[in-house]
Amino acid sequence: MSYEYVVVPAGVVASAVEVPSYFRSQQGRPVDDDLRIIVLTGLAAWNAAIPASRPHAAVRIEAAGGAVRVTAADDVDRRRSRGSATDYAAGPVRQLLEDLITGFDYELYDGHNHTLTPAPEFRVVDVDIGGERSYRSMTKSQVFSWIPKLAELASTPFLIVSRTDDRETFIQTYRGAPTNYTLEIHDSAHTDHFFAAAFSDPHLVARLIWEWANDDWSTLDRVEWIREEK
């Protein structure tokens, strides 16, 4: 028996049951830089430190796109070790993966328990980036990373964050230039208009979007919004 863990970007799946299909969808894609530099390097160091007397403690690593799949032996895995050799790799490998992704926007899937450990400070919302990338949640660091790079993330540089239970209630931004952002808010209670404003600071735009996701209007209420007809 083996334990399976999969590292995936925060928000790309709605629940643990979607992780296997997401992992399959990444096959053939180059590994994301953060995963390559942080997770794969850490796992390679783990395998390199395994003594020759305990080869069964090494892990199998499969990586593609935004996912890394790690297979670790269970307490006793006779297929990977001789006799009754004991291998406690599964628990330490999970801890290693948790340590590696701490501070980064990744979630950890545990195939044995069929659970998905979310990234800290996440908010359950639907995110659409240029019609090319979608997420089921977002973290603060994600939105602060996305906004300045919208032109790199999608050919049409817009981002929409909507309520999961109300797609007509959303906040969206369009990047016209590095210092030209239009921010709009729509509430399903007002079907005929948007509230819009222009900003030059992408970090302020990200802050307003994050505060909206937290239903925090302390800054949003101070914006000089312009009412726009749909």
Steps between C-alpha positions, in 0.01 A plus 500: 500500500616855425396848599431755227529876539433761232598866519268725296458880471252649744152522356538293182270229637185533707550181700730201549309287248613729217872466569568179300335641186685831544830313528423310178415825323851634569684221320737626232521854639823656631517510879418835660808686622403504870436127500825431317715724718343431839312170506702293254828621647385406850383156392823438311693588817286250694582220256869595494516472880355145510773259615588208276368261765148644470425547130132427568471836678551692176197660341377491143454848352278588204467865400324683219350845464360613833511167681750274672400146591704322766472133590641398837514153651264409782621371841566159348513473125631155411493578130767768550702340778619156602358295781331708769711810458314795643474827311355806668539719193133593456466723808833681466443553126166666569668724756774580249242598237310716749823675596598555135171662398458713815480862391417405142159470340473124476271237647587145600289200403527184713398204286475264797248713689355667189543843656618835368681736736429856381753779490480740795294819472298376206156628400244288319416696185494433127789659314525547124823639352454601138277203429816288503554416868241417764520443874250396768666704773778754539749614759617851575844441352345357184290805422794734576709292260238476225400863458839648391552201265160479331652562158732202554226272632246545220484650152201706616621648830193496721416332829154426641435388857142392567298350782473124461128508577425813296688546174331838443674643807862562411796735487708521184797688364646561157864595448532752218866575576748447787349804677149490357242280671124518489325347800130420495260359758166344422238384748216273394263730685580768241449338162530814290839645587858467617698716738830583329823683583846544344828429681869526419630282784463122446566434870205719596283313251609170653430632849148608404427164340626314807296720733191444285555123531505549877187718489711782641375833363709733715715602200253425222249744648756782470549450126335756274298255296333592172173331415511336157206357310537139392 
